[in-house]
Amino acid sequence: PKAVEAAVPVTLAAPLGGAAGDDISLIGGVGPKMEKGLIELGFTTFAQIAAWSEDDVATVEAHLKQKGRVAREEWIEQAKELAAGKPPRAKTDKARAKDQE
């Protein structure tokens, strides 16, 4: 069988506006290892994650070696909520987000 190359998602060479980006670890299921992998792909903001296409999800899951995780843990939906200013879903993340204000 012929190997199919995954489309590379749009990534940033540098953070938006010179800022460090959002604390993407506030997305439930994004721990230090997942966060590092997302940053390696250039994803540093909730808006970027909220805008992922199916191809982006496939590429991210292949890079992270976590097939099905994005949908299972609702990363896109959580990113949309966080980008809209809603608090994180997990209690521990809510407390951490409040401390960062």
C-alpha positions as CSV (number, residue, x, y, z in Angstrom):
1,P,0.0,0.0,0.0
2,K,1.0,3.5,-0.8
3,A,1.9,5.7,2.2
4,V,-0.4,8.7,2.6
5,E,1.3,11.9,3.7
6,A,-0.7,13.9,6.3
7,A,-1.3,17.5,5.6
8,V,0.8,19.8,7.7
9,P,-1.4,22.2,9.7
10,V,-0.8,25.9,9.6
11,T,1.6,26.7,12.4
12,L,3.4,29.8,13.6
13,A,7.1,30.4,13.2
14,A,6.8,32.8,16.2
15,P,4.1,33.5,18.8
16,L,1.3,35.9,17.8
17,G,2.1,39.6,18.6
18,G,5.4,38.6,20.3
19,A,3.4,37.2,23.2
20,A,4.0,33.7,24.6
21,G,0.5,32.6,23.6
22,D,-2.2,31.2,25.8
23,D,-1.7,28.6,28.6
24,I,-2.9,25.7,26.4
25,S,-2.3,23.4,29.4
26,L,-5.7,24.7,30.7
27,I,-7.3,22.5,28.1
28,G,-8.3,19.3,29.9
29,G,-6.1,16.4,28.8
30,V,-3.2,18.7,27.8
31,G,-0.5,17.9,30.3
32,P,3.2,18.8,30.0
33,K,4.0,16.2,27.3
34,M,1.0,17.1,25.1
35,E,1.7,20.8,25.6
36,K,5.3,20.3,24.5
37,G,4.1,18.4,21.4
38,L,1.6,21.1,20.5
39,I,4.2,23.8,20.9
40,E,6.6,21.8,18.6
41,L,3.9,22.0,15.9
42,G,3.5,25.8,16.5
43,F,0.2,25.7,18.4
44,T,0.4,28.2,21.2
45,T,-3.1,29.8,21.3
46,F,-6.7,28.7,22.0
47,A,-7.7,30.3,18.7
48,Q,-5.4,28.1,16.7
49,I,-6.6,24.9,18.4
50,A,-10.3,26.1,18.1
51,A,-9.8,26.4,14.3
52,W,-8.4,22.9,13.7
53,S,-9.7,21.0,10.7
54,E,-10.0,17.2,10.5
55,D,-6.6,17.2,8.8
56,D,-5.0,19.2,11.5
57,V,-6.4,16.8,14.1
58,A,-5.0,13.8,12.3
59,T,-1.6,15.5,12.0
60,V,-1.6,16.5,15.7
61,E,-2.7,13.1,16.9
62,A,0.0,11.4,14.7
63,H,2.7,13.7,16.1
64,L,1.5,13.1,19.7
65,K,0.9,9.4,19.1
66,Q,-2.6,9.8,20.6
67,K,-5.2,8.8,18.1
68,G,-8.7,9.8,19.0
69,R,-7.6,11.9,22.0
70,V,-8.6,15.3,20.6
71,A,-12.2,14.4,20.0
72,R,-12.4,12.2,23.2
73,E,-11.2,15.0,25.4
74,E,-12.9,17.7,23.4
75,W,-9.8,19.9,22.9
76,I,-11.3,22.0,20.1
77,E,-14.5,22.7,22.1
78,Q,-12.5,23.5,25.2
79,A,-10.2,25.8,23.2
80,K,-13.3,27.6,21.8
81,E,-14.7,28.1,25.4
82,L,-11.3,29.3,26.7
83,A,-10.9,31.7,23.8
84,A,-14.3,33.1,24.5
85,G,-13.2,33.8,28.1
86,K,-15.0,30.9,29.8
87,P,-13.2,29.3,32.7
88,P,-11.5,25.9,32.3
89,R,-13.6,22.8,32.9
90,A,-11.4,21.1,35.5
91,K,-11.5,22.4,39.1
92,T,-7.7,22.4,39.4
93,D,-7.4,24.4,36.1
94,K,-10.0,26.9,37.3
95,A,-8.0,27.6,40.4
96,R,-4.8,27.8,38.4
97,A,-6.4,30.2,35.8
98,K,-7.7,32.4,38.6
99,D,-4.2,32.6,40.1
100,Q,-2.8,33.8,36.8
101,E,-5.2,36.8,36.6
